[in-house]
Amino acid sequence: MRTIKVQYYAVFREASGLSEEELRTAAASAMELYEELKRRFGFTLPPAMVRASINLQFKPLETELKDGDTVVFIPPVAGG
């Protein structure tokens, strides 16, 4: 188990009702953490549409998580 800080923005904040939380998880990767949160909060975006920022750096969802990491999942951004 590791302790991870998760910050929520956009659709993830709306679905979770949280701006951030610290949680204990057995998730080994950002992908596993996203799947865990998706089940918990009902996130509808498939992982292929989500980017992960770990400790302020974009990383692949397969990136291994370490105790104390800060993770932000970023949905697709539309602009114009």
Sequence and secondary structure as in RCSB ss.txt:
>XXXX:A:sequence
MRTIKVQYYAVFREASGLSEEELRTAAASAMELYEELKRRFGFTLPPAMVRASINLQFKPLETELKDGDTVVFIP
PVAGG
>XXXX:A:secstr
 EEEEEE  HHHHHHHS SEEEEEE   BHHHHHHHHHHHH   S GGG EEEETTEEE TT B  TT EEEEE 
     
